[in-house]
Amino acid sequence: MGLAAIAAYFALAEWSARSFVDLTPKGEVVIQLFRPFEVHGNVAFSNHAGTDRLLAFADDEEAGDAGSSPVVIYENNKALGPAHSSYADIRDQGMGRFSFWRRFGLVFTASDNSDPNTNGRYYWAVLPNPSVDMPPRGKVVIRLVPPFEMHGNVAVSNSYAANKLRDFADDENVRFDSRSPVVIYENNVRLGPAHNTYEIIRDYGTGRFTFWRSSGFVFTASDNSDPNTNGRSYWAVLPQ
């Protein structure tokens, strides 16, 4: 092999190393979901033996337990969601909605409702690292999983999981209703003040939030950054 060929080889190797993008998400347990997936319409099912390690963290559909599983599905290196969605919402609305059920396994849609068997993307089931994503304590603790609907700096989360807390929400049709005891945490720091109008949340931000019966969780990050991309975890908590 000539010197020119050797130089070209090492140049190509260096370019390949620099251009390689590791799509593997981070977590305490990270399991790649391998094809083929069983697909019904746009809904994919993954119940391979490899996910048995996560069954202890699954929602129990027979017990009506929806909203406690911390497991997240990633498409390449982006988290899908909302999590804890009903099968009807996964089927009819799709766009990354998913649930992890003890009996049926991981039930999900691609972010664009394409076929995960043929769209060329990688899928992962991830149990977050507790040293980073340790949930706060409470009677009911629900992780708010992105993507959140964003309006400027205001995030809206109205996933199926919020149904477990709906009876404890403020009623936006009742003026100055502030009965809700539900708190939102950013990582392990409590956000607030609570019970704000949408205008105050939008204009002042910095952690202000409200939990409304029909609109769900309306909140801002502590520094008004985008909760979809700031790398922090968000939790809805009904205190003990």
N, C-alpha and C positions, 0 to 999 in steps of 0.2 A: 504494500500500500504506500503510495507516494505521500510526501509531506503535505501537499495540497489537500489530498483526500483525508488525511489524518486531522488536519486543521478544520476541515469542513465537518468531520464527524463530531469533534469536540464542541464546535460552535453550535451544531444542531442539538447536541445533548444538553448544553447549557441553556439554550433557548427553551427546550422542552421542560427542563426543571423549573425555569422561571415562569413559564406560562401555565404550568399545572395548577389547577384550582381544586382544592380538596373540598368536596361537597358534603362530607360527613359532618352532621351536627354534633354538638357536645352534650353530654349528659352522663348520669350515673350508669345507666344501661342504654345502649344504642344498638338496635337490631334492624338490619336491613330487611325490607320486605321484598321477597323475590317473586318474580313472575313465574307462572301465569296466575293472575288473579281471577277469581270467579266474578263475572260481571253481569249485572242485571240492569239494562239500560245504561245509565251513566254511573251506577253505583258499583263499587268494587268491594269484594270481601277478601280478607286475608286472615286465615286462621291456621297458619303453618305451625309446626312443632316448635320453631324457634321462639315464638311469642309466648310460650308457656311460662317463661321466666317472668312475664309481666302480669300473669293472670291474677295474682294477689292484689294488683292495683286497678283491676277492671271494675267498671260499674256492673252491678247485678240487676239485669233487666227484670228478673222475676220478682225481686224485692222492691221494685219501683225506685231503685237507687240510681238516680241520674244526676251527675254533677260532682261526684267525689273523685273520680279518676284523675290523677295528675299526668297521665301519659299523653304525649303530644305526637301527632303525625307530621313529619316533614316531607316536603317535596323538594328534592335537592337540598338546599340549605335554608329553606324558608318554611316556617311553621304554617300549617294549614289551620282552618277554623271557620266558624265557631265550632268548638268541641261540644260534646254532650248533646248533639242534635238528635231529634227524633228521626226515625227512618223516613217518615213522610217528608221532613224538611231536607234530609240528605238527598232523597230522590227528586223532589220537586224543585228545590232551590240550588242544591249542589254548590259549586264554586268553592270547594275545599272543606265543606262541612263534613264532620265525622263523629263517630262514637266508638268507644272501645268497651265491648260487652263481654261478660264472662263466658257466655254460651256461644255467641256468634262471632266473637273475635273483633277485628278491626274492620269497620264499615265506613267507607269514605268515598269522596269524589275528588278528582283532580281539580286544581285551581281554576281551570277553564272548562271543566266538564268533559275533557278529552278522555280517551281510553288509556288508563295507566299501563296497559299491556303493550301499547304501541307508540306512546308519545315520547319515548326516549328519556324520560326523567327517572330519577332514583327516588325511592320512598323508604322512609325510616320510621320506626316506632321508638320514641325516646322517653325514658324516665328521667326527669331533670335531676341535676346534681343537688342533693339536699344542702350541701355547704354553700351553694349559691342561691338556690330556690327554696329554702326552708319555709313552709307555709306558716302563717301566723296561727294562733290558737283561737278557738271559738266553738260554739255549739254547732254551727254549720259553716264550713269553709269551702268556698268555690273559687277555683282559679278562672280568671277572665282571660280567655285565650284569644290572641289576635288571629286574623286581622280585625281591627276595630274600624268602624265607619268614622271617618274624620271630617269635621267641619272646622277648618282653620286649626286651632289648637285644641278643640273639643272632641273627645272620643266618645263614641256611643257603643255600648255592648248590650245587646238584647237577645242573648242566646237562649236556647232551650233550658240551659242550666239555671237561669234566673228564675224559672218557675218554682223552684224549691223555696225561694225567698219572697215570692210575689205577695204573699199575705202580710209581709212586713214592710212593704213599700209605701211611700207617700202617694197620695192620690192627687195628681196634678189638676183635677177638676175641683178640688177643695182649696180655697184660697189660704195661703200660708200654712198648708199642712206640713207638719214636721214631726210626725209620729214615728217615722222609720228609725229603728235602732241599728240598721245595717251600716257597716263601715267599709270603706275601701282602703286597702293597704297597697303600697308600692314597695316591693320586696318586703321588708319587715317594719316599714315605717308607715304609720297611719296618716292618711291624707285628710284634708279638711280645709275650711269648715264644710259641713254638710248642709243639706236642705237649701241650696241656692237656686235662684232662678237661672234660666238658661243664659240670660243676658249677663248676669254677674259671673257665671262660670266662664263665658266667652271673653268678657272684658278684663277680668282680674286673674283668672286661671290659678296657677301655682298650687294645684292640688284640690281646688274646690270641686265639689261633686254633689249630685243628687241621685236618688234611686226612686224612679217613678214607676207606678204600676203598669202603665202601658208602654212607656218609652224605654224602660230598663235603666241601665247605669249610664249616666252622663257625667263625664269627669275630665279633668286635665292632669297631666303629669306634674310633679312637684316643681319642675323647672320649665313647664310648658313645651317640653320636647314631644316628639311623636311617640306614643306608647307602642306603635307597631315596630319601631326601629331602634329604640333607645336601650334595648337589651335588658330591661327590668321586668320583673314579674308583678302582676296585678291580681289581687284577691278580693272577693266580696265576703265579708265575715259577719255572721250573726253572733254577737258576743254571748258568752255563757250566762 
